Amino acid sequence: MRVAALYDVHGNLPALEAVLAELDEVQPDVVVFGGDLLSGALPRETYGRVRALANARFVMGNADRYLVEGTEDSPLFAWTASQLDDEHLGFLRTFERQVSVDDVLYCHATPYDDEPFVTILTPDELAREIIGDVDRATVVIGHTHSQFDRRLGGLRLVNAGSVGMPYEDRPGAYWLLVEDGEPQIRRTEYDLAAAAERVRAGGWPEAETWIAENLLAVPSAREAAAAFESER
């Protein structure tokens, strides 16, 4: 069984399209979207693309939940919410808290909560406590937008990274291929300049800042992890 785990797309349709083009060759049996799918530059267009997929399952991320609940009042979420109608929100409401395929558990942040974070700098004992009790040997998460593959005692904890808004050493679309239960970290290149033009054309108020700081250049994994850990 081949599973493509695509997390934290954040409405970056050009990045998603690049990964899906690669999946035409990989031919996964299932595509698991690991949360935070639409919140970003091109939410309606991203929705249209994923709805055309016949073999996809969807995990609820914190950003998806904010849109469903209407509880987040930041400018970023307000704009995204203004682009979505009842059809889009109905789709988000179908997302699952967790998905299990081939004895691998896929969730957004933890199996029980979509907001706690584990980073590359989180101590092993704390990371294991945050993930909580699970009955799977491998858990795939996202949320912090940086890939890692860690052993926490008998648990293998893998972060799939972010397709649309990575915190890594270089730009690109980051994702995970899990083949017969074995995770393989992947990265797909795409045309960043062309993506920037598509983002600008979408009317997103955050476009220029996001293009400069999260598309053409990206925060490093270590910088991002340090920022997350400073919030504990």
Stockholm file with secondary structure:
# STOCKHOLM 1.0

chainA/1-232         MRVAALYDVHGNLPALEAVLAELDEVQPDVVVFGGDLLSGALPRETYGRVRALANARFVMGNADRYLVEGTEDSPLFAWTASQLDDEHLGFLRTFERQVSVDDVLYCHATPYDDEPFVTILTPDELAREIIGDVDRATVVIGHTHSQFDRRLGGLRLVNAGSVGMPYEDRPGAYWLLVEDGEPQIRRTEYDLAAAAERVRAGGWPEAETWIAENLLAVPSAREAAAAFESER
#=GR chainA/1-232 SS CEEEEECCCTTCHHHHHHHHHHHHHHCCSEEEECSCCSSSSCHHHHHHHHHTCSSEEEBCCHHHHHHHHTCCCSHHHHHHHHHCCHHHHHHHHTCBSEEEETTEEEESSSSSCSSCCCCTTSCHHHHHHHHCCCSCSEEEECSSCCCEEEEETTEEEEECCCSSSCCSSSCSEEEEEEETTEEEEEEECCCHHHHHHHHHHTTCTTHHHHIIIIISSCCCHHHHHHHHHTTC
#=GC SS_cons         CEEEEECCCTTCHHHHHHHHHHHHHHCCSEEEECSCCSSSSCHHHHHHHHHTCSSEEEBCCHHHHHHHHTCCCSHHHHHHHHHCCHHHHHHHHTCBSEEEETTEEEESSSSSCSSCCCCTTSCHHHHHHHHCCCSCSEEEECSSCCCEEEEETTEEEEECCCSSSCCSSSCSEEEEEEETTEEEEEEECCCHHHHHHHHHHTTCTTHHHHIIIIISSCCCHHHHHHHHHTTC
//
